[in-house]
Amino acid sequence: MLGGIRYLRWAGAESYYATASNSIDSQSVYSPSLVLRNDYIAWEAGLGFDIYFSFFKMSPEIRFSQSVNNIFDNNHLLAKDNKFMKPLDKGLIRNVYFSLIFQ
């Protein structure tokens, strides 16, 4: 059994939004559709087991993950007057992972 908390950070988001902010300041028509936070926390739960063969071990695992808080950054400069951000109050990320590990 697996359970815990995961901290995730998107590496290129800050530079991407900085470039977009600079292009908006220079009166460009560029505007990203949704503005996401650079990092978020998610909880995870899963189940896995080991299968032993004569020369290797296989470990299938299934895992469910869901973010704890809102992933949209409503306070960002690019989110103001953004027609795609206005109708959305909250967004969560939910994932189901299936993995096979061979050792």
N, CA, C and O of each residue as an XYZ file, in Angstrom:
412
protein
N       0.845     -1.166      0.000
C       0.000      0.000      0.000
C       0.896      1.236      0.000
O       1.995      1.232      0.554
N       0.399      2.278     -0.629
C       1.154      3.516     -0.771
C       0.250      4.684     -0.418
O      -0.918      4.711     -0.806
N       0.779      5.631      0.304
C       0.024      6.829      0.638
C       0.981      7.941      1.016
O       2.028      7.690      1.611
N       0.628      9.163      0.674
C       1.503     10.259      1.042
C       1.139     11.551      0.348
O       0.104     11.674     -0.306
N       2.041     12.518      0.519
C       1.872     13.848     -0.060
C       3.032     14.109     -1.005
O       4.174     13.758     -0.709
N       2.738     14.727     -2.143
C       3.750     15.046     -3.147
C       3.731     16.544     -3.427
O       2.674     17.154     -3.586
N       4.933     17.120     -3.484
C       5.086     18.531     -3.853
C       5.584     18.582     -5.286
O       6.617     17.990     -5.601
N       4.867     19.282     -6.163
C       5.242     19.373     -7.573
C       5.517     20.814     -7.941
O       4.826     21.723     -7.479
N       6.524     21.026     -8.771
C       6.905     22.362     -9.229
C       7.197     22.287    -10.724
O       7.951     21.428    -11.179
N       6.586     23.203    -11.482
C       6.807     23.270    -12.917
C       7.982     24.194    -13.193
O       7.946     25.376    -12.852
N       9.011     23.655    -13.807
C      10.286     24.372    -13.945
C      10.202     25.557    -14.900
O      10.775     26.603    -14.598
N       9.527     25.449    -16.022
C       9.540     26.505    -17.016
C       8.422     27.513    -16.924
O       8.337     28.407    -17.766
N       7.567     27.402    -15.939
C       6.383     28.268    -15.873
C       6.749     29.720    -15.599
O       6.166     30.623    -16.199
N       7.702     29.962    -14.708
C       8.055     31.345    -14.370
C       8.618     32.094    -15.570
O       8.239     33.239    -15.816
N       9.517     31.463    -16.319
C      10.087     32.147    -17.486
C       9.046     32.317    -18.592
O       9.068     33.314    -19.315
N       8.131     31.347    -18.729
C       7.079     31.452    -19.739
C       6.158     32.625    -19.447
O       5.841     33.407    -20.343
N       5.721     32.753    -18.175
C       4.834     33.853    -17.809
C       5.549     35.198    -17.817
O       4.927     36.226    -18.084
N       6.854     35.206    -17.526
C       7.617     36.455    -17.597
C       7.702     36.946    -19.035
O       7.568     38.144    -19.286
N       7.922     36.041    -19.980
C       7.951     36.401    -21.396
C       6.581     36.900    -21.850
O       6.487     37.870    -22.603
N       5.517     36.235    -21.390
C       4.160     36.654    -21.756
C       3.837     38.021    -21.163
O       3.198     38.843    -21.819
N       4.274     38.274    -19.925
C       4.026     39.580    -19.298
C       4.744     40.691    -20.040
O       4.193     41.779    -20.204
N       5.961     40.438    -20.489
C       6.719     41.438    -21.241
C       6.064     41.734    -22.584
O       6.056     42.883    -23.026
N       5.515     40.715    -23.238
C       4.879     40.940    -24.529
C       3.552     41.694    -24.369
O       3.162     42.449    -25.260
N       2.853     41.494    -23.235
C       1.614     42.242    -22.989
C       1.948     43.703    -22.699
O       1.231     44.603    -23.136
N       3.038     43.940    -21.963
C       3.444     45.312    -21.670
C       3.814     46.075    -22.933
O       3.677     47.297    -22.984
N       4.279     45.366    -23.945
C       4.662     46.035    -25.193
C       3.514     46.081    -26.203
O       3.749     46.209    -27.405
N       2.273     45.978    -25.718
C       1.050     46.084    -26.527
C       0.936     44.974    -27.578
O       0.424     45.210    -28.672
N       1.399     43.792    -27.261
C       1.244     42.646    -28.151
C      -0.135     42.032    -27.922
O      -0.778     42.311    -26.910
N      -0.584     41.213    -28.838
C      -1.893     40.573    -28.697
C      -1.777     39.208    -28.032
O      -2.765     38.479    -27.947
N      -0.586     38.850    -27.560
C      -0.363     37.549    -26.945
C      -0.986     37.502    -25.557
O      -0.769     38.407    -24.751
N      -1.755     36.460    -25.270
C      -2.324     36.246    -23.945
C      -2.513     34.745    -23.737
O      -3.183     34.099    -24.544
N      -1.943     34.175    -22.681
C      -2.158     32.741    -22.445
C      -3.604     32.483    -22.034
O      -4.249     33.341    -21.432
N      -4.099     31.309    -22.362
C      -5.493     31.022    -22.075
C      -5.742     30.810    -20.584
O      -6.667     31.411    -20.038
N      -4.955     29.985    -19.912
C      -5.113     29.747    -18.483
C      -3.785     30.008    -17.790
O      -2.730     29.635    -18.304
N      -3.830     30.636    -16.643
C      -2.621     30.931    -15.875
C      -2.598     29.992    -14.673
O      -3.469     30.056    -13.806
N      -1.588     29.117    -14.632
C      -1.465     28.120    -13.575
C      -0.409     28.525    -12.565
O       0.517     29.268    -12.892
N      -0.543     28.043    -11.350
C       0.472     28.274    -10.324
C       1.739     27.497    -10.670
O       1.684     26.494    -11.382
N       2.862     27.959    -10.172
C       4.140     27.288    -10.453
C       4.315     26.000     -9.669
O       5.074     25.126    -10.085
N       3.630     25.866     -8.546
C       3.781     24.673     -7.728
C       2.451     24.335     -7.061
O       1.578     25.190     -6.910
N       2.320     23.090     -6.673
C       1.131     22.668     -5.943
C       1.443     21.411     -5.142
O       2.454     20.747     -5.373
N       0.569     21.098     -4.207
C       0.704     19.916     -3.353
C      -0.440     18.967     -3.684
O      -1.583     19.389     -3.858
N      -0.118     17.681     -3.769
C      -1.120     16.659     -4.068
C      -1.002     15.521     -3.059
O       0.076     15.262     -2.524
N      -2.112     14.849     -2.809
C      -2.076     13.640     -1.990
C      -2.172     12.433     -2.908
O      -2.771     12.506     -3.980
N      -1.584     11.330     -2.487
C      -1.551     10.121     -3.302
C      -1.933      8.899     -2.479
O      -1.691      8.833     -1.274
N      -2.533      7.942     -3.161
C      -2.842      6.644     -2.566
C      -2.696      5.603     -3.665
O      -3.054      5.853     -4.816
N      -2.177      4.450     -3.315
C      -1.980      3.435     -4.331
C      -1.805      2.047     -3.743
O      -1.768      1.846     -2.529
N      -1.698      1.102     -4.664
C      -1.557     -0.289     -4.298
C      -0.627     -0.957     -5.302
O      -0.724     -0.721     -6.506
N       0.259     -1.777     -4.804
C       1.173     -2.500     -5.682
C       1.625     -3.791     -5.033
O       1.406     -4.012     -3.842
N       2.256     -4.638     -5.824
C       2.772     -5.899     -5.288
C       3.939     -6.343     -6.161
O       4.152     -5.807     -7.248
N       4.694     -7.329     -5.674
C       5.865     -7.850     -6.374
C       5.582     -9.253     -6.878
O       4.978    -10.071     -6.184
N       6.030     -9.519     -8.106
C       5.962    -10.859     -8.688
C       7.397    -11.279     -8.981
O       8.095    -10.621     -9.752
N       7.832    -12.362     -8.374
C       9.207    -12.826     -8.531
C       9.273    -13.916     -9.597
O       8.555    -14.913     -9.528
N      10.141    -13.711    -10.576
C      10.439    -14.698    -11.606
C      11.839    -15.234    -11.355
O      12.500    -14.801    -10.411
N      12.301    -16.160    -12.170
C      13.608    -16.773    -11.910
C      14.773    -15.799    -12.123
O      15.779    -15.918    -11.423
N      14.685    -14.836    -13.064
C      15.793    -13.917    -13.332
C      15.479    -12.439    -13.069
O      16.382    -11.606    -13.136
N      14.256    -12.107    -12.779
C      13.907    -10.703    -12.533
C      12.662    -10.619    -11.654
O      11.999    -11.615    -11.366
N      12.381     -9.400    -11.245
C      11.205     -9.123    -10.414
C      10.360     -8.075    -11.138
O      10.904     -7.102    -11.662
N       9.046     -8.258    -11.173
C       8.130     -7.296    -11.771
C       7.208     -6.758    -10.678
O       6.667     -7.516     -9.874
N       7.040     -5.427    -10.664
C       6.206     -4.792     -9.644
C       5.143     -3.921    -10.308
O       5.426     -2.774    -10.654
N       3.931     -4.434    -10.493
C       2.851     -3.573    -10.993
C       2.319     -2.688     -9.866
O       2.262     -3.092     -8.704
N       1.933     -1.472    -10.244
C       1.447     -0.513     -9.245
C       0.391      0.372     -9.877
O       0.525      0.789    -11.028
N      -0.657      0.658     -9.124
C      -1.670      1.617     -9.551
C      -1.752      2.688     -8.462
O      -1.776      2.383     -7.269
N      -1.794      3.953     -8.902
C      -1.722      5.073     -7.972
C      -2.717      6.149     -8.389
O      -2.873      6.437     -9.576
N      -3.388      6.739     -7.403
C      -4.311      7.850     -7.620
C      -3.725      9.083     -6.956
O      -3.240      9.012     -5.827
N      -3.766     10.216     -7.653
C      -3.213     11.459     -7.136
C      -4.205     12.593     -7.402
O      -4.811     12.655     -8.472
N      -4.367     13.487     -6.423
C      -5.234     14.653     -6.590
C      -4.615     15.848     -5.887
O      -4.103     15.730     -4.773
N      -4.665     17.006     -6.550
C      -4.127     18.222     -5.947
C      -5.009     18.669     -4.783
O      -6.212     18.407     -4.760
N      -4.387     19.347     -3.821
C      -5.091     19.755     -2.613
C      -5.792     21.096     -2.813
O      -6.950     21.256     -2.425
N      -5.106     22.046     -3.408
C      -5.639     23.403     -3.564
C      -5.898     23.726     -5.034
O      -5.666     22.904     -5.920
N      -6.376     24.919     -5.261
C      -6.628     25.441     -6.602
C      -5.302     25.590     -7.352
O      -4.335     26.107     -6.793
N      -5.247     25.145     -8.603
C      -4.015     25.265     -9.379
C      -4.003     26.514    -10.252
O      -2.972     26.831    -10.847
N      -5.123     27.231    -10.344
C      -5.164     28.465    -11.125
C      -4.617     29.625    -10.291
O      -4.898     29.727     -9.097
N      -3.843     30.490    -10.926
C      -3.270     31.652    -10.256
C      -4.106     32.872    -10.632
O      -3.819     33.553    -11.616
N      -5.141     33.140     -9.839
C      -6.053     34.250    -10.130
C      -5.464     35.610     -9.800
O      -5.991     36.628    -10.249
N      -4.381     35.657     -9.024
C      -3.767     36.920     -8.632
C      -2.652     37.361     -9.574
O      -2.072     38.428     -9.372
N      -2.343     36.580    -10.581
C      -1.264     36.906    -11.511
C      -1.676     38.053    -12.431
O      -2.862     38.266    -12.683
N      -0.690     38.778    -12.923
C      -0.941     39.898    -13.830
C      -1.651     39.446    -15.104
O      -2.517     40.154    -15.618
N      -1.289     38.278    -15.611
C      -1.900     37.777    -16.847
C      -3.336     37.290    -16.647
O      -4.075     37.151    -17.622
N      -3.744     37.028    -15.401
C      -5.103     36.542    -15.141
C      -6.132     37.667    -15.104
O      -7.331     37.411    -15.211
N      -5.679     38.897    -14.955
C      -6.612     40.028    -14.922
C      -7.137     40.299    -16.328
O      -6.364     40.351    -17.284
N      -8.429     40.468    -16.448
C      -9.114     40.692    -17.725
C      -8.862     39.564    -18.726
O      -8.847     39.798    -19.934
N      -8.666     38.350    -18.230
C      -8.478     37.188    -19.088
C      -9.833     36.507    -19.252
O     -10.419     36.051    -18.270
N     -10.333     36.435    -20.479
C     -11.680     35.902    -20.709
C     -11.780     34.403    -20.437
O     -12.880     33.885    -20.244
N     -10.649     33.702    -20.419
C     -10.682     32.275    -20.137
C     -10.661     31.980    -18.639
O     -11.138     30.931    -18.207
N     -10.111     32.900    -17.848
C     -10.006     32.683    -16.403
C     -11.261     33.122    -15.637
O     -11.518     32.603    -14.551
N     -12.028     34.042    -16.160
C     -13.172     34.592    -15.435
C     -14.238     33.552    -15.065
O     -14.721     33.578    -13.933
N     -14.629     32.635    -15.966
C     -15.697     31.704    -15.577
C     -15.243     30.579    -14.653
O     -16.082     29.832    -14.149
N     -13.935     30.435    -14.417
C     -13.428     29.333    -13.597
C     -13.093     29.818    -12.192
O     -12.343     30.779    -12.022
N     -13.647     29.156    -11.196
C     -13.352     29.490     -9.807
C     -12.194     28.656     -9.261
O     -11.329     29.164     -8.548
N     -12.191     27.367     -9.607
C     -11.231     26.450     -9.010
C     -10.901     25.339     -9.996
O     -11.757     24.911    -10.771
N      -9.674     24.882     -9.962
C      -9.255     23.762    -10.794
C      -8.394     22.805     -9.990
O      -7.513     23.234     -9.246
N      -8.643     21.517    -10.135
C      -7.869     20.491     -9.456
C      -7.274     19.548    -10.500
O      -7.832     19.373    -11.583
N      -6.155     18.954    -10.166
C      -5.538     17.960    -11.048
C      -5.750     16.589    -10.424
O      -5.410     16.368     -9.261
N      -6.311     15.676    -11.199
C      -6.509     14.294    -10.765
C      -5.835     13.378    -11.777
O      -6.021     13.523    -12.985
N      -5.056     12.442    -11.272
C      -4.332     11.505    -12.138
C      -4.491     10.086    -11.620
O      -4.602      9.858    -10.415
N      -4.501      9.140    -12.545
C      -4.414      7.727    -12.226
C      -3.191      7.195    -12.971
O      -3.110      7.278    -14.197
N      -2.244      6.649    -12.212
C      -1.011      6.114    -12.792
C      -1.028      4.596    -12.722
O      -1.447      4.013    -11.722
N      -0.579      3.977    -13.771
C      -0.314      2.538    -13.765
C       1.114      2.343    -14.205
O       1.512      2.836    -15.261
N       1.883      1.638    -13.422
C       3.293      1.454    -13.766
C       3.691     -0.003    -13.580
O       3.187     -0.711    -12.708
N       4.611     -0.417    -14.434
C       5.249     -1.731    -14.329
C       6.735     -1.509    -14.135
O       7.381     -0.888    -14.980
N       7.283     -2.000    -13.049
C       8.689     -1.826    -12.751
C       9.369     -3.184    -12.843
O       8.983     -4.140    -12.169
N      10.387     -3.246    -13.691
C      11.166     -4.490    -13.852
C      12.530     -4.302    -13.221
O      13.230     -3.334    -13.520
N      12.911     -5.225    -12.347
C      14.237     -5.169    -11.710
C      14.939     -6.491    -11.892
O      16.068     -6.659    -11.432
